[in-house]
Amino acid sequence: MCNLYNITTTQDAVRQWTRALRDIMGNLEPSLDVYPNQPGPVVRNALDGERELAKLLWGMPTTIERVKGKADYGTTNIRNPQYGHWQQFVGVEHRCVVPVTSFAEPSPTPNDKDPETGIQRNYWFALNEGRPLFFFAGLWTPWQGVRKVKDGPGDFELYGFMTTKPNALIAPIHEKAMPVILTTQEDVETWLTAPWADAKRMQRTASDDALVVVDKPATQIKFSQCLTQKEVG
């Protein structure tokens, strides 16, 4: 599942694409890597009905049976919105879109690690080599609870994004899922405004030529060595 993505664009570009009328997120860094349980920009339908650009924490509330220990570190990717836990969040008031210019999936080749950090290397995907702006179809919610034990309970605004069956480009890297990508203003409008009966149709696999690999590990992938990765949600 996608647990790292990058945003290299401007706030103006995000606002213009999404027609966001309010911006409360503060400054967007020129290039931002976003990891789970860290803040990232989203365009949401705010509780007062205004469309706004805001900074929320990545990771929706986890189902009770999956929370381990005293903290809920969040569910980043949502694959099955028909589950009861997620149904409370599928209305227009809880939908958002997540700006992105590229996203990463770990290499499925065993021991394909950076020799200095020991971290598994990533494949990076974008719409093309220029890494233009697009969006993930997301959900958001206010939440009270513990994200980090050392910090104790607090009030948070959380987001996550939808996943779906991978296309032919993603499947050899991550065979279970890929993010739901929105590449046109019409897609964004549908996700943010349509009744759920229509919006849920946006949870579809991108065409095989929708994305390209813009960066990959030096070690070439061997399809016979692909590993299955566990995805929550």
Summary of the structure (lengths in Angstrom):
residues: 233
radius of gyration: 17.2
end to end distance: 10.5
largest distance: 51.1
contacts: 714
relative contact order: 0.20
helix: 17%
strand: 33%
